[in-house]
Amino acid sequence: MISRLSRRIIVAVGFLLLCAAAEASTLDQAQKRGFLICGASNGLPGFAHQDEAGRWSGFDADFCRALAAAIFDDPDKMRFVTLSAKDRVKALQSGAVDLLARGAAWTLSRDAGQGLSYAAITFFDGQGFLARKKTVSSLRDLGGLAVCVQQGTPFELDLADFRRDGVKPIEPRPFPTFEEAAKAYSEGKCEALTADLSTLAAKRQELAAPADHAILPELIDKEPLGPIVRQGDDRWFDIVRWTHFAMVDAEELGVTSANVDEELKSADPRVRRLLGVDGGRVEGLGLEADWVYRIVKHVGNYGEAFDRNLGPGSPIGLDRRLNALWTKGGLMYAPQVR
């Protein structure tokens, strides 16, 4: 039998181990190694893409750089790890990466059933359609026509379930992979291609004449996307979430990478709090008082990151849609940094 003293020793050791685990937070580990490790899926232009020189670019890549800027005052103090869809969750669960720039769309089972947490919605995506402008301009025009879709995906299920008054049934034309579905669409074997907007926008740029194709204005499903972290590290969760909030707030207040130095002298108390002019070190986050200034100076606000990588002036050419600020008819809304 285990003696009373032995039980006390076991309890004490267990308590010390728990304390050590709590102290070894993701932020502490990143600061100790000197850089952030960000899991990303390569090959999606506009979001996360590595060029021949090894340089990463894209909306998701910029979010990871913003985190590095907040922590180290250096957006390049980070490493990207390319992960396939099947390896992302395991890599995050095991601690091989500090966060996923994004993964599959936010759902209950993914949020609650894998020991992971979605920190924020950085991109409101949704299932839509890519079609030729000369024949299709709205969802109603697709009634009775063939639509290419990847087999065995939620996109196929949603397409089969889709019903809307006044719209004839759409004919799903499934293919084993998305690339095969996209190839069939480019060859004219179907009138439209369906997937989430981000995937369709990237694929449009690979077509022979991108300007001849349009993403229809309607969506038939929600696909909220954003960074994912491990459960149990509340401070790291807050840092990742508030990095997004800070970028949104900076856009709403008109603070940009171009004017942020001048805005340090602003008389607006909201701007002064945002940039750390008023108020001390943010103890709850473990970051320096100027952490938002660092983000905006090195990476920009939310609108800058969106426009640079995804907006109408970029090769992807996406409108803000739901990702516009709440003051401009969109869903981008953030609590104040105060």
Secondary structure, DSSP 8 states (H G I E B T S, - for coil): ---HHHHHHHHHHHHHHHHHHHHS-HHHHHHHHTSEEEEE-TTBTTTBEE-TTS-EESHHHHHHHHHHHHHHS-TTSEEEEE--TTTHHHHHHHTSSSEES--S---HHHHHSSSEEE---SEEEEEEEEEETTT-SSGGGGTTSEEEEETTSHHHHHHHH---TT----EEEEESSHHHHHHHHHTTSSSEEEEEHHHHHHHHTTSS-GGGEEE-S--SEEEEE--EEETT-HHHHHHHHHHHHHHHHHHHTT--TTTHHHHTT---HHHHHHTTSSS--BTTTTB-TTHHHHHHHHT--HHHHHHHHTSTTSSS----GGGSBGGGTSSB------
